[in-house]
Amino acid sequence: MTDKPTRRDLMRPLHLLGLAFLTAVFAGVVTLVTMGFFQDGPAGQAQRALVFGAIAAGIAFIAVLVIVALLLLAIDPAEVGKTVDRPVLLPDEDAASGDPDAPAGRNPPAV
């Protein structure tokens, strides 16, 4: 058995769904409060607030689910435990020196 975490270990599907659900509940409650669901108002105001709250909750659920899933795809599970001791966005020193034996990586920007 290896010590390397898998993509599934980084964020289990239940955690992903739970995070999206909590965000959806928060968005729905905020929408209900801002639309005056808990106040006495004209007829139909509560029903309209419920519809808008459900729509806001659905949009938030789907958006968080898609965004977090896409962000997890950008993570290489093998590199989670590695320490980074150089700037991440700068090219490797080997690649910047023009060494043909340097490992293939991101090319330095053309000057």
Backbone torsions as a table, in degrees:
resi	resn	phi	psi	omega
1	MET	NA	138.6	-176.9
2	THR	-96.6	159.5	177.8
3	ASP	-89.6	-5.7	-178.3
4	LYS	-72.4	130.7	178.1
5	PRO	-75.0	147.4	175.9
6	THR	-93.0	169.5	178.9
7	ARG	-61.5	-35.9	179.2
8	ARG	-67.2	-34.0	177.8
9	ASP	-68.9	-31.2	-179.5
10	LEU	-64.0	-43.6	-179.8
11	MET	-149.5	102.5	-179.0
12	ARG	-67.9	150.5	-178.1
13	PRO	-57.6	-34.9	179.1
14	LEU	-67.0	-37.5	177.0
15	HIS	-65.6	-40.7	179.0
16	LEU	-62.6	-45.8	178.4
17	LEU	-67.9	-36.8	178.8
18	GLY	-65.3	-42.6	177.4
19	LEU	-62.7	-43.4	178.8
20	ALA	-65.9	-38.5	179.6
21	PHE	-67.1	-43.6	178.7
22	LEU	-63.4	-38.7	176.7
23	THR	-65.3	-39.5	178.6
24	ALA	-65.8	-41.0	177.8
25	VAL	-63.1	-43.7	178.8
26	PHE	-61.0	-46.0	180.0
27	ALA	-64.1	-39.4	178.7
28	GLY	-65.6	-43.7	179.9
29	VAL	-66.2	-42.7	178.4
30	VAL	-62.0	-40.6	178.1
31	THR	-64.9	-42.1	179.1
32	LEU	-63.4	-41.9	-179.0
33	VAL	-67.1	-43.5	-177.4
34	THR	-71.2	-24.5	179.1
35	MET	-91.2	3.0	174.6
36	GLY	78.2	33.1	179.9
37	PHE	-65.0	-33.2	-175.4
38	PHE	-92.9	12.8	178.6
39	GLN	-114.8	159.4	173.7
40	ASP	-78.8	128.0	-178.0
41	GLY	-148.6	-171.9	179.9
42	PRO	-64.5	162.1	-179.0
43	ALA	-62.9	138.4	178.8
44	GLY	90.6	-11.0	-179.2
45	GLN	-67.4	-40.8	-179.3
46	ALA	-66.5	-39.6	-179.8
47	GLN	-66.5	-42.2	177.8
48	ARG	-62.9	-39.9	179.5
49	ALA	-65.1	-38.9	177.9
50	LEU	-64.4	-41.3	179.7
51	VAL	-64.5	-47.1	179.2
52	PHE	-65.8	-36.0	176.9
53	GLY	-64.0	-40.8	178.3
54	ALA	-67.1	-39.1	178.0
55	ILE	-64.7	-45.8	179.5
56	ALA	-62.9	-40.2	179.3
57	ALA	-65.8	-41.1	178.8
58	GLY	-64.5	-43.0	178.8
59	ILE	-64.7	-43.4	179.5
60	ALA	-63.8	-40.9	180.0
61	PHE	-60.6	-50.2	-177.5
62	ILE	-67.1	-42.0	-178.2
63	ALA	-63.3	-46.4	-179.4
64	VAL	-66.3	-39.7	179.5
65	LEU	-61.5	-47.0	-178.3
66	VAL	-69.5	-44.7	-176.7
67	ILE	-64.6	-46.3	-178.8
68	VAL	-68.1	-37.7	178.0
69	ALA	-64.2	-40.7	177.9
70	LEU	-68.0	-37.4	177.5
71	LEU	-65.7	-34.3	178.3
72	LEU	-69.0	-27.8	177.8
73	LEU	-69.6	-22.4	-179.0
74	ALA	-79.7	-11.5	-178.0
75	ILE	-91.3	129.2	173.4
76	ASP	-88.8	113.8	-176.4
77	PRO	-58.7	-27.4	-179.2
78	ALA	-72.1	-21.6	-177.4
79	GLU	-101.4	10.5	-178.0
80	VAL	-67.6	-41.5	-176.5
81	GLY	-86.0	-7.3	-177.6
82	LYS	-75.9	145.2	175.2
83	THR	-92.1	142.4	179.8
84	VAL	-108.8	119.8	-177.3
85	ASP	-115.4	23.8	176.9
86	ARG	-143.1	164.8	176.4
87	PRO	-61.9	136.6	-173.2
88	VAL	-74.2	-38.6	-173.5
89	LEU	-86.5	-10.0	177.4
90	LEU	-84.4	149.6	-179.8
91	PRO	-68.6	160.7	177.2
92	ASP	-63.7	151.4	179.9
93	GLU	-65.9	-34.4	179.3
94	ASP	-65.8	-41.0	-179.4
95	ALA	-71.3	-32.7	-179.3
96	ALA	-73.2	-24.5	-178.3
97	SER	-78.9	-12.2	179.9
98	GLY	81.3	15.7	-179.3
99	ASP	-70.0	120.3	-179.6
100	PRO	-69.4	-19.4	179.1
101	ASP	-87.2	0.2	-179.3
102	ALA	-68.5	147.4	179.4
103	PRO	-63.0	146.1	-179.3
104	ALA	-67.8	126.3	179.7
105	GLY	-150.6	-156.1	178.9
106	ARG	-71.7	130.9	179.7
107	ASN	-74.6	146.1	177.7
108	PRO	-69.8	153.9	-179.8
109	PRO	-66.0	144.0	179.3
110	ALA	-72.0	135.3	-178.3
111	VAL	-103.5	NA	NA
